[in-house]
Amino acid sequence: MKKILQYLFEHKTLSRETAKEVLVNLGKGVYNEHEIAAFMTIFLMRSITIKELQGFRDALLELCVKVDLGNHSTIDIVGTGGDGKNTFNISTLSCFIVAGAGKKVTKHGNYGATSVSGSSNVMEQLGYKFKNNNDRLKLELDTAGICFLHAPLFHPALKQVAQIRKNLGVRNIFNMLGPLVNPVEPTCQLVGVYNLEMARIYNYFYQQTGNNFTIINSLDGYDEISLTSDVKVISNEGEKIMTPEELGKRMVSAVDIHGGNSVEDAAEIFRKIIGGNGSWAQNAVVLANAAMALYATKEYVEYEDAYQAAVESLESGKAKSVLDKLVSMQ
């Protein structure tokens, strides 16, 4: 690692092959925590390159626990985290609305590293039991329309960095890698990022995959559609700016989408919204993200059609039914 660090300190970048080799060694416990922390810090000080990102992803997918859930066309809705905004679990709620609208969801998530409650925190609080048993996950997907993949169970390599990430408490390359290493490798993804530079990198990356993708960045720094500002939307078909009114019928304020001060708070907010008792601002934000995910599947001609499908899923109770069914299977 000393040679790699010295090389990087000289403002050089890694080839795809070297990046893969470094992360494979990291996953195998070759490096100590100080070397890993130094390595992570470098990518806080400069942008990651596409080749480095590809190499890191290659390593994590090679080392991960494999999953085969059949021939389903699935979607994942995920934010990189690291925006420091501490919103409620918008992406995870959106997943249940999307599943309620009939689209299969394979949600990949983890405990919060830079927020009070990550997707794994809230799912655990709601009664979901983490697992990497292929048959059980396939049954959940077939029966409830959704399954949850807790990243540490599928990426043992990440155990080497978990405590370091927690101690650092700032966004890092593993925030960026998270959305790219869903072991199911879903055919469609809605990815939220916290700045336009990261959106650009993801765009270059996803263009090479052939999958449907949509990248979103609220221009005031949220890694999701926050409805607090205009949103940059990047997909297979190009780029555009959309307003809160276009996306969610209204603009909201930051205080309206705060996620609380504890995991218990986050779970309570989650239950209220999915149960149909969310505030108009909370509902608007969740529906906008779910609608964009449904629209990303290319199964809706217009965004408005996807939005109405999301509204119907939440207001009819279908989204809550998905959650109830999933939890009852634990």
Secondary structure as a PSIPRED ss2 file (coil, helix, strand):
# PSIPRED VFORMAT (PSIPRED V4.0)

   1 M C   1.000  0.000  0.000
   2 K H   0.000  1.000  0.000
   3 K H   0.000  1.000  0.000
   4 I H   0.000  1.000  0.000
   5 L H   0.000  1.000  0.000
   6 Q H   0.000  1.000  0.000
   7 Y H   0.000  1.000  0.000
   8 L H   0.000  1.000  0.000
   9 F H   0.000  1.000  0.000
  10 E C   1.000  0.000  0.000
  11 H C   1.000  0.000  0.000
  12 K C   1.000  0.000  0.000
  13 T C   1.000  0.000  0.000
  14 L C   1.000  0.000  0.000
  15 S C   1.000  0.000  0.000
  16 R H   0.000  1.000  0.000
  17 E H   0.000  1.000  0.000
  18 T H   0.000  1.000  0.000
  19 A H   0.000  1.000  0.000
  20 K H   0.000  1.000  0.000
  21 E H   0.000  1.000  0.000
  22 V H   0.000  1.000  0.000
  23 L H   0.000  1.000  0.000
  24 V H   0.000  1.000  0.000
  25 N H   0.000  1.000  0.000
  26 L H   0.000  1.000  0.000
  27 G H   0.000  1.000  0.000
  28 K C   1.000  0.000  0.000
  29 G C   1.000  0.000  0.000
  30 V C   1.000  0.000  0.000
  31 Y C   1.000  0.000  0.000
  32 N C   1.000  0.000  0.000
  33 E H   0.000  1.000  0.000
  34 H H   0.000  1.000  0.000
  35 E H   0.000  1.000  0.000
  36 I H   0.000  1.000  0.000
  37 A H   0.000  1.000  0.000
  38 A H   0.000  1.000  0.000
  39 F H   0.000  1.000  0.000
  40 M H   0.000  1.000  0.000
  41 T H   0.000  1.000  0.000
  42 I H   0.000  1.000  0.000
  43 F H   0.000  1.000  0.000
  44 L H   0.000  1.000  0.000
  45 M H   0.000  1.000  0.000
  46 R C   1.000  0.000  0.000
  47 S C   1.000  0.000  0.000
  48 I C   1.000  0.000  0.000
  49 T C   1.000  0.000  0.000
  50 I H   0.000  1.000  0.000
  51 K H   0.000  1.000  0.000
  52 E H   0.000  1.000  0.000
  53 L H   0.000  1.000  0.000
  54 Q H   0.000  1.000  0.000
  55 G H   0.000  1.000  0.000
  56 F H   0.000  1.000  0.000
  57 R H   0.000  1.000  0.000
  58 D H   0.000  1.000  0.000
  59 A H   0.000  1.000  0.000
  60 L H   0.000  1.000  0.000
  61 L H   0.000  1.000  0.000
  62 E H   0.000  1.000  0.000
  63 L H   0.000  1.000  0.000
  64 C C   1.000  0.000  0.000
  65 V C   1.000  0.000  0.000
  66 K C   1.000  0.000  0.000
  67 V C   1.000  0.000  0.000
  68 D C   1.000  0.000  0.000
  69 L C   1.000  0.000  0.000
  70 G C   1.000  0.000  0.000
  71 N C   1.000  0.000  0.000
  72 H C   1.000  0.000  0.000
  73 S C   1.000  0.000  0.000
  74 T C   1.000  0.000  0.000
  75 I E   0.000  0.000  1.000
  76 D E   0.000  0.000  1.000
  77 I E   0.000  0.000  1.000
  78 V E   0.000  0.000  1.000
  79 G E   0.000  0.000  1.000
  80 T C   1.000  0.000  0.000
  81 G C   1.000  0.000  0.000
  82 G C   1.000  0.000  0.000
  83 D C   1.000  0.000  0.000
  84 G C   1.000  0.000  0.000
  85 K C   1.000  0.000  0.000
  86 N C   1.000  0.000  0.000
  87 T E   0.000  0.000  1.000
  88 F C   1.000  0.000  0.000
  89 N C   1.000  0.000  0.000
  90 I H   0.000  1.000  0.000
  91 S H   0.000  1.000  0.000
  92 T H   0.000  1.000  0.000
  93 L H   0.000  1.000  0.000
  94 S H   0.000  1.000  0.000
  95 C H   0.000  1.000  0.000
  96 F H   0.000  1.000  0.000
  97 I H   0.000  1.000  0.000
  98 V H   0.000  1.000  0.000
  99 A H   0.000  1.000  0.000
 100 G H   0.000  1.000  0.000
 101 A C   1.000  0.000  0.000
 102 G C   1.000  0.000  0.000
 103 K C   1.000  0.000  0.000
 104 K C   1.000  0.000  0.000
 105 V E   0.000  0.000  1.000
 106 T E   0.000  0.000  1.000
 107 K E   0.000  0.000  1.000
 108 H E   0.000  0.000  1.000
 109 G E   0.000  0.000  1.000
 110 N C   1.000  0.000  0.000
 111 Y C   1.000  0.000  0.000
 112 G C   1.000  0.000  0.000
 113 A C   1.000  0.000  0.000
 114 T C   1.000  0.000  0.000
 115 S C   1.000  0.000  0.000
 116 V C   1.000  0.000  0.000
 117 S C   1.000  0.000  0.000
 118 G C   1.000  0.000  0.000
 119 S H   0.000  1.000  0.000
 120 S H   0.000  1.000  0.000
 121 N H   0.000  1.000  0.000
 122 V H   0.000  1.000  0.000
 123 M H   0.000  1.000  0.000
 124 E H   0.000  1.000  0.000
 125 Q H   0.000  1.000  0.000
 126 L C   1.000  0.000  0.000
 127 G C   1.000  0.000  0.000
 128 Y C   1.000  0.000  0.000
 129 K C   1.000  0.000  0.000
 130 F C   1.000  0.000  0.000
 131 K C   1.000  0.000  0.000
 132 N C   1.000  0.000  0.000
 133 N C   1.000  0.000  0.000
 134 N H   0.000  1.000  0.000
 135 D H   0.000  1.000  0.000
 136 R H   0.000  1.000  0.000
 137 L H   0.000  1.000  0.000
 138 K H   0.000  1.000  0.000
 139 L H   0.000  1.000  0.000
 140 E H   0.000  1.000  0.000
 141 L H   0.000  1.000  0.000
 142 D H   0.000  1.000  0.000
 143 T H   0.000  1.000  0.000
 144 A H   0.000  1.000  0.000
 145 G C   1.000  0.000  0.000
 146 I E   0.000  0.000  1.000
 147 C E   0.000  0.000  1.000
 148 F E   0.000  0.000  1.000
 149 L E   0.000  0.000  1.000
 150 H E   0.000  0.000  1.000
 151 A H   0.000  1.000  0.000
 152 P H   0.000  1.000  0.000
 153 L H   0.000  1.000  0.000
 154 F H   0.000  1.000  0.000
 155 H C   1.000  0.000  0.000
 156 P H   0.000  1.000  0.000
 157 A H   0.000  1.000  0.000
 158 L H   0.000  1.000  0.000
 159 K H   0.000  1.000  0.000
 160 Q H   0.000  1.000  0.000
 161 V H   0.000  1.000  0.000
 162 A H   0.000  1.000  0.000
 163 Q H   0.000  1.000  0.000
 164 I H   0.000  1.000  0.000
 165 R H   0.000  1.000  0.000
 166 K H   0.000  1.000  0.000
 167 N H   0.000  1.000  0.000
 168 L H   0.000  1.000  0.000
 169 G C   1.000  0.000  0.000
 170 V C   1.000  0.000  0.000
 171 R C   1.000  0.000  0.000
 172 N C   1.000  0.000  0.000
 173 I H   0.000  1.000  0.000
 174 F H   0.000  1.000  0.000
 175 N H   0.000  1.000  0.000
 176 M H   0.000  1.000  0.000
 177 L H   0.000  1.000  0.000
 178 G H   0.000  1.000  0.000
 179 P H   0.000  1.000  0.000
 180 L H   0.000  1.000  0.000
 181 V C   1.000  0.000  0.000
 182 N C   1.000  0.000  0.000
 183 P C   1.000  0.000  0.000
 184 V C   1.000  0.000  0.000
 185 E C   1.000  0.000  0.000
 186 P C   1.000  0.000  0.000
 187 T C   1.000  0.000  0.000
 188 C E   0.000  0.000  1.000
 189 Q E   0.000  0.000  1.000
 190 L E   0.000  0.000  1.000
 191 V E   0.000  0.000  1.000
 192 G E   0.000  0.000  1.000
 193 V C   1.000  0.000  0.000
 194 Y C   1.000  0.000  0.000
 195 N C   1.000  0.000  0.000
 196 L H   0.000  1.000  0.000
 197 E H   0.000  1.000  0.000
 198 M H   0.000  1.000  0.000
 199 A H   0.000  1.000  0.000
 200 R H   0.000  1.000  0.000
 201 I H   0.000  1.000  0.000
 202 Y H   0.000  1.000  0.000
 203 N H   0.000  1.000  0.000
 204 Y H   0.000  1.000  0.000
 205 F H   0.000  1.000  0.000
 206 Y H   0.000  1.000  0.000
 207 Q H   0.000  1.000  0.000
 208 Q C   1.000  0.000  0.000
 209 T C   1.000  0.000  0.000
 210 G C   1.000  0.000  0.000
 211 N C   1.000  0.000  0.000
 212 N E   0.000  0.000  1.000
 213 F E   0.000  0.000  1.000
 214 T E   0.000  0.000  1.000
 215 I E   0.000  0.000  1.000
 216 I E   0.000  0.000  1.000
 217 N E   0.000  0.000  1.000
 218 S E   0.000  0.000  1.000
 219 L C   1.000  0.000  0.000
 220 D C   1.000  0.000  0.000
 221 G C   1.000  0.000  0.000
 222 Y C   1.000  0.000  0.000
 223 D C   1.000  0.000  0.000
 224 E C   1.000  0.000  0.000
 225 I C   1.000  0.000  0.000
 226 S C   1.000  0.000  0.000
 227 L C   1.000  0.000  0.000
 228 T C   1.000  0.000  0.000
 229 S C   1.000  0.000  0.000
 230 D C   1.000  0.000  0.000
 231 V E   0.000  0.000  1.000
 232 K E   0.000  0.000  1.000
 233 V E   0.000  0.000  1.000
 234 I E   0.000  0.000  1.000
 235 S E   0.000  0.000  1.000
 236 N C   1.000  0.000  0.000
 237 E C   1.000  0.000  0.000
 238 G E   0.000  0.000  1.000
 239 E E   0.000  0.000  1.000
 240 K E   0.000  0.000  1.000
 241 I E   0.000  0.000  1.000
 242 M E   0.000  0.000  1.000
 243 T C   1.000  0.000  0.000
 244 P H   0.000  1.000  0.000
 245 E H   0.000  1.000  0.000
 246 E H   0.000  1.000  0.000
 247 L H   0.000  1.000  0.000
 248 G H   0.000  1.000  0.000
 249 K C   1.000  0.000  0.000
 250 R C   1.000  0.000  0.000
 251 M C   1.000  0.000  0.000
 252 V C   1.000  0.000  0.000
 253 S C   1.000  0.000  0.000
 254 A H   0.000  1.000  0.000
 255 V H   0.000  1.000  0.000
 256 D H   0.000  1.000  0.000
 257 I H   0.000  1.000  0.000
 258 H E   0.000  0.000  1.000
 259 G C   1.000  0.000  0.000
 260 G C   1.000  0.000  0.000
 261 N C   1.000  0.000  0.000
 262 S C   1.000  0.000  0.000
 263 V H   0.000  1.000  0.000
 264 E H   0.000  1.000  0.000
 265 D H   0.000  1.000  0.000
 266 A H   0.000  1.000  0.000
 267 A H   0.000  1.000  0.000
 268 E H   0.000  1.000  0.000
 269 I H   0.000  1.000  0.000
 270 F H   0.000  1.000  0.000
 271 R H   0.000  1.000  0.000
 272 K H   0.000  1.000  0.000
 273 I H   0.000  1.000  0.000
 274 I H   0.000  1.000  0.000
 275 G C   1.000  0.000  0.000
 276 G C   1.000  0.000  0.000
 277 N C   1.000  0.000  0.000
 278 G C   1.000  0.000  0.000
 279 S C   1.000  0.000  0.000
 280 W H   0.000  1.000  0.000
 281 A H   0.000  1.000  0.000
 282 Q H   0.000  1.000  0.000
 283 N H   0.000  1.000  0.000
 284 A H   0.000  1.000  0.000
 285 V H   0.000  1.000  0.000
 286 V H   0.000  1.000  0.000
 287 L H   0.000  1.000  0.000
 288 A H   0.000  1.000  0.000
 289 N H   0.000  1.000  0.000
 290 A H   0.000  1.000  0.000
 291 A H   0.000  1.000  0.000
 292 M H   0.000  1.000  0.000
 293 A H   0.000  1.000  0.000
 294 L H   0.000  1.000  0.000
 295 Y H   0.000  1.000  0.000
 296 A H   0.000  1.000  0.000
 297 T C   1.000  0.000  0.000
 298 K C   1.000  0.000  0.000
 299 E C   1.000  0.000  0.000
 300 Y C   1.000  0.000  0.000
 301 V C   1.000  0.000  0.000
 302 E C   1.000  0.000  0.000
 303 Y H   0.000  1.000  0.000
 304 E H   0.000  1.000  0.000
 305 D H   0.000  1.000  0.000
 306 A H   0.000  1.000  0.000
 307 Y H   0.000  1.000  0.000
 308 Q H   0.000  1.000  0.000
 309 A H   0.000  1.000  0.000
 310 A H   0.000  1.000  0.000
 311 V H   0.000  1.000  0.000
 312 E H   0.000  1.000  0.000
 313 S H   0.000  1.000  0.000
 314 L H   0.000  1.000  0.000
 315 E H   0.000  1.000  0.000
 316 S C   1.000  0.000  0.000
 317 G C   1.000  0.000  0.000
 318 K H   0.000  1.000  0.000
 319 A H   0.000  1.000  0.000
 320 K H   0.000  1.000  0.000
 321 S H   0.000  1.000  0.000
 322 V H   0.000  1.000  0.000
 323 L H   0.000  1.000  0.000
 324 D H   0.000  1.000  0.000
 325 K H   0.000  1.000  0.000
 326 L H   0.000  1.000  0.000
 327 V H   0.000  1.000  0.000
 328 S H   0.000  1.000  0.000
 329 M C   1.000  0.000  0.000
 330 Q C   1.000  0.000  0.000
